[in-house]
Amino acid sequence: MPASPPRTALLVGASRGLGLGLARAYLARGWRVIATARADDAALRALGPRDRLVIEHVDIADRSAVSALRARLGQERIDLLFVVAGISGPIEEPIHAIAPEVVARVYLTNAYYPLCCAEAFADRLAPQGTIAFMSSFLGSIASNEDAGWETYRASKAALNMLAHNFAVRHPGHCVLSISPGWVRTDMGGPEAPLDVDTSVNAVADVIEARRGQTGHAYVHYDGHELPW
């Protein structure tokens, strides 16, 4: 029998950090990867192999560019749509001390634009396709005992709510809000306990374990569900 074609992952925001790590992990698992970068794609181009890696340039905050990418992909089916793109914003100041336009940028980048992007590709998901959003354990209201990261926390809590709404609007698919853990990236800093490869491979395992399920779940990289 002929071999099955590789599954396809669309990774939005994959030029560095966790997104780049996910691209590397899924290529190693035999997937075909469509990876997006805003501009600098040098690290992505170094991954190869070119027959299974497609690099597209798009800024998640540019809805017309997202629509153009949707058009370029045509009728292609996507097995995994993972919206990784996000920013930290100011992490020390309480929200009332931050300029409203800065707060708005964090919220739009971390919550609003990821959902707009997911909606753009919702009808291209394959049967049993998965939609994943890069959330954070800091988005858990129930677990928040030390404050800090107020703007970021609020944006990820909003992302979780919007992801749940997305799942209600699009029944029949698995929708995941995934916390990658505290990872040594530009955002996580050098003191984080997890390296990128450990985190992203665990995240990929969680996604695979939930393949074929439906509804929305808020999960940590080790597979356990996080409290809302």
C-alpha positions in Angstrom: 0.0 0.0 0.0 1.3 3.5 -0.7 2.4 5.5 2.3 -0.1 8.1 3.7 0.8 11.7 2.9 2.3 13.6 5.8 -0.1 15.6 8.0 0.1 19.4 7.7 0.7 21.9 10.5 0.2 25.6 10.0 2.3 27.4 12.7 1.6 31.1 13.0 4.5 32.9 14.5 7.3 30.4 14.0 10.5 32.5 13.4 12.0 32.1 16.9 11.4 30.7 20.4 8.6 28.3 20.9 7.3 28.7 17.3 10.6 27.8 15.8 10.9 24.9 18.2 7.5 23.6 17.2 8.4 23.8 13.5 11.6 21.8 14.2 9.6 19.2 16.3 6.9 18.7 13.7 9.4 18.3 10.9 11.2 15.7 13.0 7.9 13.9 13.4 7.5 13.7 9.6 4.9 16.4 9.3 4.6 19.0 6.5 5.0 22.4 8.1 3.7 25.8 6.9 5.5 28.3 9.1 4.9 32.0 9.2 7.3 34.8 10.1 6.8 38.5 10.1 10.2 39.2 8.4 13.3 37.5 9.5 13.0 33.8 8.5 16.7 32.9 8.6 16.3 30.4 11.5 13.3 28.8 9.7 15.2 28.5 6.4 18.0 26.7 8.3 15.6 23.9 9.3 14.7 22.4 6.0 13.9 20.0 4.4 12.4 22.3 1.8 10.0 19.6 0.4 8.2 19.6 3.8 8.7 23.2 5.0 6.8 26.1 3.5 7.7 29.6 4.8 5.1 32.3 4.5 5.5 36.0 5.6 2.6 37.4 7.5 2.0 39.6 10.5 -0.9 38.3 12.6 -1.9 41.9 13.3 -2.4 42.5 9.5 -5.8 40.9 8.8 -5.5 41.5 5.1 -2.2 39.7 5.1 -3.8 36.8 6.9 -6.6 36.7 4.4 -4.0 36.7 1.6 -2.3 33.7 3.1 -5.6 32.0 3.3 -6.1 32.6 -0.4 -2.6 31.4 -1.3 -3.2 28.1 0.5 -6.3 27.6 -1.5 -8.1 24.3 -0.7 -5.3 22.8 1.2 -6.4 20.9 4.3 -4.8 21.6 7.7 -4.5 19.0 10.4 -3.1 21.4 13.0 -3.5 25.1 13.2 -1.3 26.4 16.0 -1.4 30.2 16.7 1.8 30.8 18.6 2.4 34.6 18.1 2.2 36.7 21.2 4.0 39.4 23.3 4.6 40.0 27.0 4.2 43.7 27.3 5.3 45.4 30.5 5.6 42.8 33.2 6.4 44.7 36.4 3.9 47.6 36.4 0.3 47.1 37.5 -2.2 47.7 34.7 -3.3 51.1 35.9 0.3 52.4 35.5 0.5 51.3 31.9 -0.5 53.5 29.0 -3.9 52.4 27.5 -2.5 52.0 24.0 0.2 49.6 25.4 -2.4 47.5 27.2 -4.5 47.5 24.0 -1.6 46.3 21.9 -1.0 43.4 24.3 -4.6 42.4 24.3 -5.0 42.7 20.6 -1.8 40.7 19.8 -2.4 38.0 22.4 -6.2 37.5 22.3 -8.0 39.3 19.4 -5.7 38.7 16.5 -5.2 35.0 17.3 -8.9 34.4 17.2 -9.3 36.4 13.9 -6.5 34.2 12.5 -8.2 31.0 13.6 -11.5 32.1 12.0 -9.7 32.7 8.7 -8.6 29.1 8.5 -11.5 27.4 10.3 -13.0 26.0 7.2 -9.7 24.5 6.0 -9.3 22.2 9.0 -9.2 18.5 8.1 -11.6 16.0 9.8 -10.3 15.5 13.3 -8.2 18.7 12.9 -6.9 20.5 15.9 -6.8 24.2 16.7 -4.2 25.2 19.3 -3.6 28.6 20.9 -0.4 29.4 22.8 -1.8 30.3 26.2 0.0 30.4 29.6 -0.5 29.1 33.1 -0.4 32.8 34.0 -3.8 33.0 32.4 -5.4 31.0 35.1 -7.5 33.1 37.4 -7.8 30.4 40.1 -4.1 29.9 40.3 -3.2 33.6 40.5 -1.8 34.1 44.1 1.1 36.5 43.5 -0.2 39.0 40.9 2.4 40.5 38.6 2.4 40.3 34.8 -1.1 41.9 35.0 -1.5 42.9 31.4 -0.1 39.6 30.1 -2.2 37.6 32.5 -5.4 39.4 31.5 -4.6 38.9 27.8 -4.1 35.2 28.2 -7.3 34.8 30.3 -9.1 36.7 27.5 -7.5 34.3 24.9 -8.8 31.3 26.9 -12.4 32.7 26.9 -12.3 33.5 23.2 -10.9 30.1 22.4 -13.8 28.6 24.2 -16.2 30.7 22.2 -14.4 29.5 19.1 -15.0 25.9 20.1 -18.7 26.5 20.7 -19.0 28.1 17.2 -17.0 25.3 15.6 -18.1 22.0 17.2 -16.5 18.8 16.0 -12.9 19.9 16.4 -10.4 19.8 19.3 -9.6 23.3 20.5 -6.7 23.6 22.9 -5.4 26.5 25.0 -1.9 25.3 25.8 0.5 26.5 28.4 4.1 25.6 27.3 5.4 26.0 30.9 8.2 28.4 32.0 10.6 28.1 29.1 14.0 29.7 28.4 13.1 32.0 25.6 13.4 35.8 25.2 10.1 36.1 27.1 10.8 33.4 29.7 14.4 34.5 30.5 17.5 32.5 31.4 16.2 31.3 34.8 13.3 29.3 33.3 13.6 25.6 34.1 12.5 24.3 30.7 14.5 24.4 27.4 12.5 24.9 24.2 12.9 21.4 22.8 11.6 19.8 26.0 8.6 22.1 26.1 7.6 21.9 22.4 7.9 18.1 22.2 5.7 17.7 25.3 3.2 20.1 23.8 3.2 18.1 20.5 2.6 15.0 22.6 -0.4 16.6 24.3 -1.8 17.6 21.0 -1.4 14.1 19.6 -3.0 12.5 22.7 -6.1 14.6 22.3 -6.4 14.0 18.5 -10.0 13.2 17.6 -11.5 14.7 20.8 -13.9 17.6 20.5 -14.5 20.7 22.5 -12.1 23.1 24.3 -9.5 22.3 27.0 -7.0 24.5 28.9 -4.0 22.3 29.3 -0.4 22.4 30.6 2.5 21.0 28.6 2.6 17.9 30.8 -1.0 17.1 29.8 -2.9 18.0 33.0 -5.8 20.4 32.7 -5.3 23.8 34.3 -7.9 25.5 36.5 -9.7 28.4 34.9 
